[in-house]
Amino acid sequence: MSSPKTLCDWSKSDLAKRSEELAELVRDAGYYCAKCARVANDKRVLCKSKKLPQPAKVK
Ligand SMILES: [Zn+2]
């Protein structure tokens, strides 16, 4: 059984079973998927990765 290549391919059961792995991937996320709205700190795990912009500063 091979694991899905990207976070975008994770099924509901993957998300349930691999929550600790998910936590590692999304911690301090610097990228998001422009197609699926997933976030990750490794752009290789997103199918259409884009750099996550810094949130606008609250004045
Ligand atoms: Zn995606």
PDB file of the backbone (N, CA, C, O) and the ligand in Angstrom, with CONECT records:
HET     ZN  A 101       1
ATOM      1  N   MET A   1       0.853  -1.197   0.000  1.00  0.00           N
ATOM      2  CA  MET A   1       0.000   0.000   0.000  1.00  0.00           C
ATOM      3  C   MET A   1       0.883   1.240   0.000  1.00  0.00           C
ATOM      4  O   MET A   1       1.660   1.445   0.933  1.00  0.00           O
ATOM      5  N   SER A   2       0.776   2.052  -1.013  1.00  0.00           N
ATOM      6  CA  SER A   2       1.587   3.263  -1.076  1.00  0.00           C
ATOM      7  C   SER A   2       0.775   4.455  -0.600  1.00  0.00           C
ATOM      8  O   SER A   2      -0.450   4.481  -0.723  1.00  0.00           O
ATOM      9  N   SER A   3       1.467   5.428  -0.062  1.00  0.00           N
ATOM     10  CA  SER A   3       0.778   6.615   0.417  1.00  0.00           C
ATOM     11  C   SER A   3       0.565   7.581  -0.737  1.00  0.00           C
ATOM     12  O   SER A   3       1.340   7.587  -1.694  1.00  0.00           O
ATOM     13  N   PRO A   4      -0.475   8.392  -0.655  1.00  0.00           N
ATOM     14  CA  PRO A   4      -0.735   9.371  -1.722  1.00  0.00           C
ATOM     15  C   PRO A   4       0.443  10.326  -1.869  1.00  0.00           C
ATOM     16  O   PRO A   4       1.109  10.665  -0.891  1.00  0.00           O
ATOM     17  N   LYS A   5       0.692  10.757  -3.115  1.00  0.00           N
ATOM     18  CA  LYS A   5       1.838  11.627  -3.380  1.00  0.00           C
ATOM     19  C   LYS A   5       1.666  13.011  -2.772  1.00  0.00           C
ATOM     20  O   LYS A   5       2.602  13.565  -2.195  1.00  0.00           O
ATOM     21  N   THR A   6       0.493  13.554  -2.902  1.00  0.00           N
ATOM     22  CA  THR A   6       0.269  14.903  -2.390  1.00  0.00           C
ATOM     23  C   THR A   6      -0.804  14.908  -1.307  1.00  0.00           C
ATOM     24  O   THR A   6      -1.664  14.030  -1.243  1.00  0.00           O
ATOM     25  N   LEU A   7      -0.719  15.911  -0.475  1.00  0.00           N
ATOM     26  CA  LEU A   7      -1.728  16.112   0.558  1.00  0.00           C
ATOM     27  C   LEU A   7      -3.118  16.219  -0.078  1.00  0.00           C
ATOM     28  O   LEU A   7      -4.119  15.818   0.517  1.00  0.00           O
ATOM     29  N   CYS A   8      -3.159  16.759  -1.281  1.00  0.00           N
ATOM     30  CA  CYS A   8      -4.417  16.940  -1.991  1.00  0.00           C
ATOM     31  C   CYS A   8      -5.099  15.612  -2.291  1.00  0.00           C
ATOM     32  O   CYS A   8      -6.315  15.556  -2.469  1.00  0.00           O
ATOM     33  N   ASP A   9      -4.310  14.546  -2.346  1.00  0.00           N
ATOM     34  CA  ASP A   9      -4.858  13.232  -2.684  1.00  0.00           C
ATOM     35  C   ASP A   9      -5.320  12.461  -1.457  1.00  0.00           C
ATOM     36  O   ASP A   9      -5.914  11.390  -1.577  1.00  0.00           O
ATOM     37  N   TRP A  10      -5.047  13.005  -0.280  1.00  0.00           N
ATOM     38  CA  TRP A  10      -5.426  12.274   0.917  1.00  0.00           C
ATOM     39  C   TRP A  10      -6.934  12.137   0.990  1.00  0.00           C
ATOM     40  O   TRP A  10      -7.679  13.087   0.749  1.00  0.00           O
ATOM     41  N   SER A  11      -7.361  10.942   1.325  1.00  0.00           N
ATOM     42  CA  SER A  11      -8.787  10.695   1.502  1.00  0.00           C
ATOM     43  C   SER A  11      -9.168  10.977   2.948  1.00  0.00           C
ATOM     44  O   SER A  11      -8.317  11.241   3.797  1.00  0.00           O
ATOM     45  N   LYS A  12     -10.455  10.916   3.201  1.00  0.00           N
ATOM     46  CA  LYS A  12     -10.924  11.132   4.567  1.00  0.00           C
ATOM     47  C   LYS A  12     -10.261  10.157   5.529  1.00  0.00           C
ATOM     48  O   LYS A  12      -9.884  10.526   6.641  1.00  0.00           O
ATOM     49  N   SER A  13     -10.123   8.906   5.090  1.00  0.00           N
ATOM     50  CA  SER A  13      -9.537   7.912   5.996  1.00  0.00           C
ATOM     51  C   SER A  13      -8.047   8.171   6.197  1.00  0.00           C
ATOM     52  O   SER A  13      -7.514   7.922   7.278  1.00  0.00           O
ATOM     53  N   ASP A  14      -7.360   8.677   5.145  1.00  0.00           N
ATOM     54  CA  ASP A  14      -5.954   9.054   5.324  1.00  0.00           C
ATOM     55  C   ASP A  14      -5.850  10.148   6.382  1.00  0.00           C
ATOM     56  O   ASP A  14      -5.010  10.091   7.280  1.00  0.00           O
ATOM     57  N   LEU A  15      -6.723  11.143   6.254  1.00  0.00           N
ATOM     58  CA  LEU A  15      -6.692  12.268   7.185  1.00  0.00           C
ATOM     59  C   LEU A  15      -6.923  11.806   8.615  1.00  0.00           C
ATOM     60  O   LEU A  15      -6.343  12.342   9.560  1.00  0.00           O
ATOM     61  N   ALA A  16      -7.777  10.809   8.755  1.00  0.00           N
ATOM     62  CA  ALA A  16      -8.077  10.291  10.090  1.00  0.00           C
ATOM     63  C   ALA A  16      -6.906   9.475  10.625  1.00  0.00           C
ATOM     64  O   ALA A  16      -6.543   9.579  11.797  1.00  0.00           O
ATOM     65  N   LYS A  17      -6.322   8.662   9.744  1.00  0.00           N
ATOM     66  CA  LYS A  17      -5.268   7.743  10.189  1.00  0.00           C
ATOM     67  C   LYS A  17      -3.913   8.415  10.327  1.00  0.00           C
ATOM     68  O   LYS A  17      -3.086   7.992  11.135  1.00  0.00           O
ATOM     69  N   ARG A  18      -3.681   9.467   9.535  1.00  0.00           N
ATOM     70  CA  ARG A  18      -2.342  10.054   9.490  1.00  0.00           C
ATOM     71  C   ARG A  18      -2.333  11.474  10.031  1.00  0.00           C
ATOM     72  O   ARG A  18      -1.622  12.335   9.513  1.00  0.00           O
ATOM     73  N   SER A  19      -3.111  11.717  11.061  1.00  0.00           N
ATOM     74  CA  SER A  19      -3.238  13.079  11.578  1.00  0.00           C
ATOM     75  C   SER A  19      -1.901  13.622  12.086  1.00  0.00           C
ATOM     76  O   SER A  19      -1.639  14.820  11.981  1.00  0.00           O
ATOM     77  N   GLU A  20      -1.054  12.743  12.636  1.00  0.00           N
ATOM     78  CA  GLU A  20       0.234  13.242  13.125  1.00  0.00           C
ATOM     79  C   GLU A  20       1.143  13.667  11.979  1.00  0.00           C
ATOM     80  O   GLU A  20       1.874  14.652  12.078  1.00  0.00           O
ATOM     81  N   GLU A  21       1.084  12.899  10.886  1.00  0.00           N
ATOM     82  CA  GLU A  21       1.861  13.254   9.697  1.00  0.00           C
ATOM     83  C   GLU A  21       1.332  14.557   9.107  1.00  0.00           C
ATOM     84  O   GLU A  21       2.095  15.410   8.654  1.00  0.00           O
ATOM     85  N   LEU A  22       0.011  14.690   9.126  1.00  0.00           N
ATOM     86  CA  LEU A  22      -0.623  15.916   8.633  1.00  0.00           C
ATOM     87  C   LEU A  22      -0.157  17.119   9.448  1.00  0.00           C
ATOM     88  O   LEU A  22       0.144  18.178   8.897  1.00  0.00           O
ATOM     89  N   ALA A  23      -0.101  16.942  10.760  1.00  0.00           N
ATOM     90  CA  ALA A  23       0.325  18.034  11.638  1.00  0.00           C
ATOM     91  C   ALA A  23       1.732  18.496  11.280  1.00  0.00           C
ATOM     92  O   ALA A  23       2.026  19.691  11.297  1.00  0.00           O
ATOM     93  N   GLU A  24       2.611  17.525  10.951  1.00  0.00           N
ATOM     94  CA  GLU A  24       3.983  17.865  10.549  1.00  0.00           C
ATOM     95  C   GLU A  24       3.982  18.666   9.248  1.00  0.00           C
ATOM     96  O   GLU A  24       4.746  19.620   9.100  1.00  0.00           O
ATOM     97  N   LEU A  25       3.124  18.277   8.310  1.00  0.00           N
ATOM     98  CA  LEU A  25       3.125  18.899   6.988  1.00  0.00           C
ATOM     99  C   LEU A  25       2.549  20.313   6.991  1.00  0.00           C
ATOM    100  O   LEU A  25       2.970  21.163   6.206  1.00  0.00           O
ATOM    101  N   VAL A  26       1.588  20.559   7.877  1.00  0.00           N
ATOM    102  CA  VAL A  26       0.929  21.867   7.830  1.00  0.00           C
ATOM    103  C   VAL A  26       1.504  22.860   8.840  1.00  0.00           C
ATOM    104  O   VAL A  26       1.149  24.039   8.829  1.00  0.00           O
ATOM    105  N   ARG A  27       2.393  22.379   9.712  1.00  0.00           N
ATOM    106  CA  ARG A  27       2.959  23.281  10.717  1.00  0.00           C
ATOM    107  C   ARG A  27       3.814  24.362  10.045  1.00  0.00           C
ATOM    108  O   ARG A  27       4.646  24.058   9.190  1.00  0.00           O
ATOM    109  N   ASP A  28       3.609  25.603  10.428  1.00  0.00           N
ATOM    110  CA  ASP A  28       4.323  26.740   9.836  1.00  0.00           C
ATOM    111  C   ASP A  28       4.232  26.723   8.317  1.00  0.00           C
ATOM    112  O   ASP A  28       5.229  26.933   7.626  1.00  0.00           O
ATOM    113  N   ALA A  29       3.046  26.475   7.807  1.00  0.00           N
ATOM    114  CA  ALA A  29       2.845  26.338   6.375  1.00  0.00           C
ATOM    115  C   ALA A  29       3.296  27.580   5.614  1.00  0.00           C
ATOM    116  O   ALA A  29       2.994  28.705   6.010  1.00  0.00           O
ATOM    117  N   GLY A  30       4.025  27.366   4.514  1.00  0.00           N
ATOM    118  CA  GLY A  30       4.484  28.477   3.691  1.00  0.00           C
ATOM    119  C   GLY A  30       3.899  28.420   2.297  1.00  0.00           C
ATOM    120  O   GLY A  30       4.136  29.309   1.479  1.00  0.00           O
ATOM    121  N   TYR A  31       3.145  27.386   2.028  1.00  0.00           N
ATOM    122  CA  TYR A  31       2.566  27.204   0.697  1.00  0.00           C
ATOM    123  C   TYR A  31       1.108  26.792   0.813  1.00  0.00           C
ATOM    124  O   TYR A  31       0.686  26.203   1.808  1.00  0.00           O
ATOM    125  N   TYR A  32       0.351  27.115  -0.228  1.00  0.00           N
ATOM    126  CA  TYR A  32      -1.028  26.634  -0.274  1.00  0.00           C
ATOM    127  C   TYR A  32      -1.287  26.070  -1.656  1.00  0.00           C
ATOM    128  O   TYR A  32      -0.562  26.373  -2.603  1.00  0.00           O
ATOM    129  N   CYS A  33      -2.309  25.259  -1.770  1.00  0.00           N
ATOM    130  CA  CYS A  33      -2.684  24.717  -3.069  1.00  0.00           C
ATOM    131  C   CYS A  33      -3.766  25.597  -3.668  1.00  0.00           C
ATOM    132  O   CYS A  33      -4.821  25.803  -3.067  1.00  0.00           O
ATOM    133  N   ALA A  34      -3.491  26.115  -4.862  1.00  0.00           N
ATOM    134  CA  ALA A  34      -4.421  27.032  -5.511  1.00  0.00           C
ATOM    135  C   ALA A  34      -5.653  26.300  -6.028  1.00  0.00           C
ATOM    136  O   ALA A  34      -6.628  26.929  -6.438  1.00  0.00           O
ATOM    137  N   LYS A  35      -5.608  25.002  -6.010  1.00  0.00           N
ATOM    138  CA  LYS A  35      -6.749  24.227  -6.499  1.00  0.00           C
ATOM    139  C   LYS A  35      -7.598  23.685  -5.355  1.00  0.00           C
ATOM    140  O   LYS A  35      -8.827  23.693  -5.423  1.00  0.00           O
ATOM    141  N   CYS A  36      -6.930  23.213  -4.303  1.00  0.00           N
ATOM    142  CA  CYS A  36      -7.648  22.492  -3.245  1.00  0.00           C
ATOM    143  C   CYS A  36      -7.686  23.230  -1.912  1.00  0.00           C
ATOM    144  O   CYS A  36      -8.350  22.784  -0.976  1.00  0.00           O
ATOM    145  N   ALA A  37      -6.980  24.355  -1.819  1.00  0.00           N
ATOM    146  CA  ALA A  37      -6.946  25.152  -0.596  1.00  0.00           C
ATOM    147  C   ALA A  37      -6.277  24.433   0.575  1.00  0.00           C
ATOM    148  O   ALA A  37      -6.499  24.789   1.732  1.00  0.00           O
ATOM    149  N   ARG A  38      -5.457  23.420   0.276  1.00  0.00           N
ATOM    150  CA  ARG A  38      -4.649  22.807   1.330  1.00  0.00           C
ATOM    151  C   ARG A  38      -3.456  23.707   1.612  1.00  0.00           C
ATOM    152  O   ARG A  38      -3.054  24.493   0.755  1.00  0.00           O
ATOM    153  N   VAL A  39      -2.897  23.598   2.791  1.00  0.00           N
ATOM    154  CA  VAL A  39      -1.662  24.310   3.098  1.00  0.00           C
ATOM    155  C   VAL A  39      -0.615  23.320   3.577  1.00  0.00           C
ATOM    156  O   VAL A  39      -0.939  22.267   4.127  1.00  0.00           O
ATOM    157  N   ALA A  40       0.660  23.677   3.359  1.00  0.00           N
ATOM    158  CA  ALA A  40       1.748  22.805   3.788  1.00  0.00           C
ATOM    159  C   ALA A  40       3.036  23.594   3.867  1.00  0.00           C
ATOM    160  O   ALA A  40       3.154  24.682   3.302  1.00  0.00           O
ATOM    161  N   ASN A  41       4.020  23.021   4.589  1.00  0.00           N
ATOM    162  CA  ASN A  41       5.324  23.676   4.633  1.00  0.00           C
ATOM    163  C   ASN A  41       6.255  23.107   3.567  1.00  0.00           C
ATOM    164  O   ASN A  41       7.415  23.507   3.469  1.00  0.00           O
ATOM    165  N   ASP A  42       5.744  22.177   2.773  1.00  0.00           N
ATOM    166  CA  ASP A  42       6.523  21.576   1.688  1.00  0.00           C
ATOM    167  C   ASP A  42       5.686  21.623   0.408  1.00  0.00           C
ATOM    168  O   ASP A  42       4.650  20.966   0.308  1.00  0.00           O
ATOM    169  N   LYS A  43       6.152  22.416  -0.576  1.00  0.00           N
ATOM    170  CA  LYS A  43       5.328  22.612  -1.777  1.00  0.00           C
ATOM    171  C   LYS A  43       5.187  21.333  -2.593  1.00  0.00           C
ATOM    172  O   LYS A  43       4.300  21.229  -3.440  1.00  0.00           O
ATOM    173  N   ARG A  44       6.061  20.359  -2.340  1.00  0.00           N
ATOM    174  CA  ARG A  44       5.978  19.115  -3.099  1.00  0.00           C
ATOM    175  C   ARG A  44       4.758  18.283  -2.756  1.00  0.00           C
ATOM    176  O   ARG A  44       4.398  17.379  -3.510  1.00  0.00           O
ATOM    177  N   VAL A  45       4.123  18.566  -1.646  1.00  0.00           N
ATOM    178  CA  VAL A  45       2.962  17.775  -1.256  1.00  0.00           C
ATOM    179  C   VAL A  45       1.650  18.427  -1.683  1.00  0.00           C
ATOM    180  O   VAL A  45       0.569  17.975  -1.306  1.00  0.00           O
ATOM    181  N   LEU A  46       1.760  19.511  -2.487  1.00  0.00           N
ATOM    182  CA  LEU A  46       0.562  20.173  -2.991  1.00  0.00           C
ATOM    183  C   LEU A  46       0.521  20.037  -4.505  1.00  0.00           C
ATOM    184  O   LEU A  46       1.564  20.127  -5.153  1.00  0.00           O
ATOM    185  N   CYS A  47      -0.666  19.820  -5.090  1.00  0.00           N
ATOM    186  CA  CYS A  47      -0.736  19.574  -6.528  1.00  0.00           C
ATOM    187  C   CYS A  47      -0.574  20.865  -7.325  1.00  0.00           C
ATOM    188  O   CYS A  47      -0.106  20.829  -8.462  1.00  0.00           O
ATOM    189  N   LYS A  48      -0.950  21.999  -6.750  1.00  0.00           N
ATOM    190  CA  LYS A  48      -0.824  23.282  -7.460  1.00  0.00           C
ATOM    191  C   LYS A  48      -0.349  24.324  -6.461  1.00  0.00           C
ATOM    192  O   LYS A  48      -1.080  25.243  -6.094  1.00  0.00           O
ATOM    193  N   SER A  49       0.906  24.153  -6.027  1.00  0.00           N
ATOM    194  CA  SER A  49       1.387  24.954  -4.911  1.00  0.00           C
ATOM    195  C   SER A  49       1.622  26.407  -5.291  1.00  0.00           C
ATOM    196  O   SER A  49       2.061  26.716  -6.399  1.00  0.00           O
ATOM    197  N   LYS A  50       1.326  27.280  -4.361  1.00  0.00           N
ATOM    198  CA  LYS A  50       1.596  28.714  -4.473  1.00  0.00           C
ATOM    199  C   LYS A  50       2.166  29.155  -3.142  1.00  0.00           C
ATOM    200  O   LYS A  50       1.842  28.595  -2.095  1.00  0.00           O
ATOM    201  N   LYS A  51       3.018  30.164  -3.192  1.00  0.00           N
ATOM    202  CA  LYS A  51       3.565  30.663  -1.934  1.00  0.00           C
ATOM    203  C   LYS A  51       2.468  31.361  -1.152  1.00  0.00           C
ATOM    204  O   LYS A  51       1.718  32.179  -1.685  1.00  0.00           O
ATOM    205  N   LEU A  52       2.396  31.022   0.111  1.00  0.00           N
ATOM    206  CA  LEU A  52       1.375  31.622   0.970  1.00  0.00           C
ATOM    207  C   LEU A  52       1.810  33.033   1.330  1.00  0.00           C
ATOM    208  O   LEU A  52       2.875  33.206   1.921  1.00  0.00           O
ATOM    209  N   PRO A  53       1.010  34.059   0.989  1.00  0.00           N
ATOM    210  CA  PRO A  53       1.408  35.418   1.348  1.00  0.00           C
ATOM    211  C   PRO A  53       1.302  35.623   2.847  1.00  0.00           C
ATOM    212  O   PRO A  53       0.539  34.938   3.528  1.00  0.00           O
ATOM    213  N   GLN A  54       2.065  36.563   3.347  1.00  0.00           N
ATOM    214  CA  GLN A  54       1.945  36.918   4.757  1.00  0.00           C
ATOM    215  C   GLN A  54       0.583  37.563   4.952  1.00  0.00           C
ATOM    216  O   GLN A  54       0.143  38.346   4.111  1.00  0.00           O
ATOM    217  N   PRO A  55      -0.078  37.249   6.034  1.00  0.00           N
ATOM    218  CA  PRO A  55      -1.362  37.900   6.299  1.00  0.00           C
ATOM    219  C   PRO A  55      -1.168  39.403   6.434  1.00  0.00           C
ATOM    220  O   PRO A  55      -0.147  39.862   6.946  1.00  0.00           O
ATOM    221  N   ALA A  56      -2.151  40.165   5.971  1.00  0.00           N
ATOM    222  CA  ALA A  56      -2.056  41.609   6.076  1.00  0.00           C
ATOM    223  C   ALA A  56      -1.946  42.015   7.533  1.00  0.00           C
ATOM    224  O   ALA A  56      -2.616  41.461   8.405  1.00  0.00           O
ATOM    225  N   LYS A  57      -1.095  42.983   7.776  1.00  0.00           N
ATOM    226  CA  LYS A  57      -0.901  43.431   9.160  1.00  0.00           C
ATOM    227  C   LYS A  57      -2.141  44.145   9.665  1.00  0.00           C
ATOM    228  O   LYS A  57      -2.753  44.947   8.959  1.00  0.00           O
ATOM    229  N   VAL A  58      -2.491  43.839  10.885  1.00  0.00           N
ATOM    230  CA  VAL A  58      -3.619  44.530  11.488  1.00  0.00           C
ATOM    231  C   VAL A  58      -3.131  45.855  12.038  1.00  0.00           C
ATOM    232  O   VAL A  58      -2.148  45.910  12.776  1.00  0.00           O
ATOM    233  N   LYS A  59      -3.831  46.932  11.670  1.00  0.00           N
ATOM    234  CA  LYS A  59      -3.376  48.251  12.088  1.00  0.00           C
ATOM    235  C   LYS A  59      -4.034  48.673  13.397  1.00  0.00           C
ATOM    236  O   LYS A  59      -3.765  49.764  13.900  1.00  0.00           O
TER     237      LYS A  59
HETATM  238 ZN    ZN A 101      -4.159  20.476  -4.595  1.00  0.00          ZN2+
END
